[in-house]
Amino acid sequence: MEDKVRYFLEDSDYLRGFQCFLDTNSGYGSINKYILQYLSEECPKSPIFQYAFNNEHYASNIDGKQNEKVYFY
């Protein structure tokens, strides 16, 4: 995985930052952790923006006692 990231880093002329889209419901979170750590070590001055997506959201009533799942597709 590091070789693929390294290829794109060397191919870019002027690196302005990274945008990372994360899935929080799968096992890709741990892989993404290592990729983000690698990017922060290789490009310490480049900003990294992370967007986490989760298809399960919980809605509650005003009193906060009853929760139900709300799915977004």
C-alpha positions, -999 to 999 in steps of 0.1 A, spaced: 0 0 0 28 24 8 43 19 -27 10 30 -43 8 61 -21 45 69 -27 39 67 -65 12 94 -63 33 115 -40 62 115 -64 39 121 -94 24 153 -80 41 186 -88 27 207 -61 10 190 -32 -16 212 -15 -32 187 9 -52 155 12 -89 147 14 -97 113 29 -132 98 29 -136 72 57 -162 44 61 -167 39 99 -188 7 96 -162 -15 81 -127 -28 87 -111 -1 65 -108 23 95 -76 5 107 -61 6 72 -70 42 69 -52 49 102 -20 36 88 -23 55 55 -30 87 74 0 81 97 22 74 66 10 106 49 16 127 80 52 114 83 60 118 46 43 152 41 43 169 76 33 203 63 4 192 41 -31 195 57 -52 163 59 -90 167 58 -110 136 69 -146 130 62 -162 101 81 -193 84 67 -216 62 86 -249 49 72 -265 43 106 -277 73 125 -297 74 157 -325 98 162 -340 104 196 -372 120 209 -371 154 227 -369 136 260 -340 115 247 -354 82 260 -365 65 228 -339 59 201 -345 45 166 -322 38 137 -324 61 107 -307 49 75 -294 72 48 -287 58 14 
